[in-house]
Amino acid sequence: MQMLPIRRAILSVTDKNGLVDFAAFLTMRNVEVISTGGTQKTLEAAGLPVTAVSDVTGFPEILDGRVKTLHPKIHAGILANKDNPSHLAALAEKDIQPFDLVCVNLYNFAGAVEQKLVIEKIVEEIDIGGPCMLRAAAKNFHSILVLPASRWYEAAMDELKTNKMSVSLEFRQIMASRAVESTSRYDALITSYLRP
């Protein structure tokens, strides 16, 4: 798929810089926004329409937020190849809506280490669902746009404005590389901290 229309997005971010403006840009252009916990609260406080991930999955966030997005209705929606009829048929059979945009940045593990928190607190800043969504979206860049940091919002909005709310394959591939770079750095930081 050369040009991908953006109609449905999942936003789940620790860094809230630029979030409201970016989400407003999307919702004003009829993009459905799905979100988790703190991101959802931020968007609701700004008066923006947002659907809770738990409304999509039919399952509440549990274990103090450790399990939110780890669900087939999220990951199948991210990983479905939109050029593959059998993938689309599987989504339809299971009543799963595909995503077009994954906007995720990760828990602030580095900040927890800098604060010299006890290890039990630091490990709570090891993001699980975020890296899974970033890697899934990066793998499936032919069918989805991934934005791994707030610094990419402006470029994404420019791309969407230029292309009437669609994004090019080239832009999606560039963002996929940035997403993998982001998870690689994150994993390296955690590895360094945990290694005795």
Secondary structure by P-SEA (a helix, b strand, c coil): ccccccccbbbbbccccaaaaaaaaaaaabbbbbbcaaaaaaaaaabbbbbbcccccccccccccccccccaaaaaaaccccccaaaaaaaaaabbbbbcbbbbbbcaaaaaaaacccaaaaaaacccaaaaaaaaaaaacccccccccccaaaaaaaaaaaccccccaaaaaaaaaaaaaaaaaaaaaaaaaacc
